[in-house]
Amino acid sequence: MDITSQLSHSDTEVLLQACATFNASDNAERAVMQMMVLPMLERRLESLYMAVRAAPQNPTLRFAIQQSESALGDASARLDTSRTQRD
């Protein structure tokens, strides 16, 4: 089984889209992001890191890693900003 197939392409796209579009001021959306979306995307990123070790020159894997890292960073920053503004 291909390590990168743990989540389908469309599943990953949904996670990336959720990171880009969630409403950080909405308590329910923040909870979903923190408890579900970010951990799922982090697991996906871990599997991509393993896959790129086997194929370090694969541009598709590198692009997927870049997208995932960017989405995680952006979503985390938005959650942190929202948390700071509420405190």
C-alpha positions in Angstrom: 0.0 0.0 0.0 1.2 3.5 -0.9 1.8 5.5 2.2 0.5 8.6 0.6 -2.9 6.9 0.0 -3.9 7.0 3.6 -6.1 10.0 2.8 -7.4 10.5 -0.7 -6.5 13.6 -2.6 -10.0 15.0 -2.0 -9.8 14.4 1.7 -6.5 16.3 1.9 -8.1 19.1 -0.2 -11.0 19.3 2.2 -8.6 19.6 5.2 -6.5 22.3 3.4 -9.7 24.2 2.5 -11.0 24.0 6.1 -7.7 25.5 7.2 -8.1 28.4 4.8 -11.7 29.2 5.4 -12.7 28.5 9.0 -14.1 31.3 11.1 -11.7 31.8 13.9 -14.2 33.9 15.9 -16.7 31.0 16.0 -16.2 28.7 19.0 -17.6 25.6 17.3 -15.4 26.1 14.2 -12.3 26.6 16.4 -13.1 23.5 18.3 -13.4 21.4 15.1 -10.1 22.8 13.8 -8.3 22.1 17.1 -9.7 18.6 17.7 -10.1 17.2 14.2 -8.8 19.1 11.2 -5.3 20.1 12.5 -4.5 16.6 13.9 -5.7 14.9 10.7 -3.6 17.2 8.6 -0.6 16.7 10.9 -0.9 12.9 10.5 -1.1 13.4 6.7 2.0 15.5 6.9 3.8 12.8 8.9 3.0 10.3 6.2 4.2 12.6 3.5 7.5 13.1 5.4 7.9 9.3 5.4 7.1 9.0 1.7 9.6 11.7 0.7 12.4 9.8 2.5 11.7 7.0 0.0 11.4 9.4 -3.0 13.3 12.6 -2.1 13.2 14.0 -5.6 9.4 13.5 -6.0 8.0 17.0 -6.8 4.4 16.0 -6.1 5.3 14.9 -2.5 7.4 18.1 -1.9 4.5 20.2 -3.2 2.0 18.4 -0.9 4.3 18.9 2.1 4.7 22.6 1.3 0.9 23.0 1.0 0.2 21.1 4.2 2.9 23.0 6.2 1.6 26.3 5.0 -2.0 25.5 5.8 -1.1 24.3 9.3 1.0 27.4 9.9 -1.7 29.7 8.7 -4.5 28.0 10.7 -2.4 27.8 13.8 -1.6 31.5 13.6 -5.3 32.4 13.1 -6.2 30.3 16.1 -3.5 31.9 18.2 -4.6 35.4 17.1 -8.2 34.6 17.9 -7.2 33.2 21.3 -5.2 36.3 22.1 -8.0 38.7 21.1 -10.4 36.8 23.4 -8.1 36.9 26.4 
